[in-house]
Amino acid sequence: MKKALFISGGWDGHKPEQIVRIISEGLKPFGFSCEIATALDVLSDKDRLAAFDLISPCWTMGSLTPEQSKNLVDVVRDGVAIAGIHGGMGDAFRGNLDYEWMVGGHFVGHPHVGEYTVRIKDFASPITRDLPAIFPYKSEQYYMLMDPAVHVLADAEYVCEGRSCAMPVAWVRMWGRGRVFYSALGHAPEEFAAFPAMHTLAIQGFRWAAGVL
């Protein structure tokens, strides 16, 4: 059985308790034991963190102490997986460069809120297995600053101020021996039911990070 730690809190607009409940319930049928922490104090205990197979921050706009930041970055480098979605991981600890480098990118804005199309870029990954090549989405579309070394699983065209670019939506990377998965999708809990491909992408990404897919 894989042990997952969810860290739930921060800005309440992202409904972290509901998001964590959806994802943890989605992982349990695949042999995950899920623990939920509602305070960042858990990151102060490095030995405790190291006992988990997967850590998932769901904590928009938080702040870590230097010790908490180092503990998290170090245990992932040593082999604990980290996975998350939307602002809960991509806008968790603004200005924490070590954390943002580990994740592989961070949120800078969402001038577009509405409909857009997600495009799968890597069909060979187990994370994208059985997903459609493209699928519609309607929500905040995150504009991210990226590490060009990440491996992009899915992207979308971002159109703003008369210009467009291919903006990564989901990616993976290694951080030392730890697997990292991130998806920018998932602003609101109801999106998991409205867009099943997004839900599948998240669950399979978390499973891959933990080494069970």
Sequence and secondary structure as in RCSB ss.txt:
>XXXX:A:sequence
MKKALFISGGWDGHKPEQIVRIISEGLKPFGFSCEIATALDVLSDKDRLAAFDLISPCWTMGSLTPEQSKNLVDV
VRDGVAIAGIHGGMGDAFRGNLDYEWMVGGHFVGHPHVGEYTVRIKDFASPITRDLPAIFPYKSEQYYMLMDPAV
HVLADAEYVCEGRSCAMPVAWVRMWGRGRVFYSALGHAPEEFAAFPAMHTLAIQGFRWAAGVL
>XXXX:A:secstr
 EEEEEEEEE GGG HHHHHHHHHHHHGGGTEEEEEE SGGGGG HHHHHT SEEEEEEET    HHHHHHHHHH
HHTT EEEEEHHHHHTSSTT HHHHHHHTEEEEE   EEEEEEEE  SSSGGGTT  SEEEEEEE  EEEE TTS
EEEEEEEEEETTEEEEEEEEEEEEETTEEEEEES  SSTTHHHH HHHHHHHHHHHHHHTT  
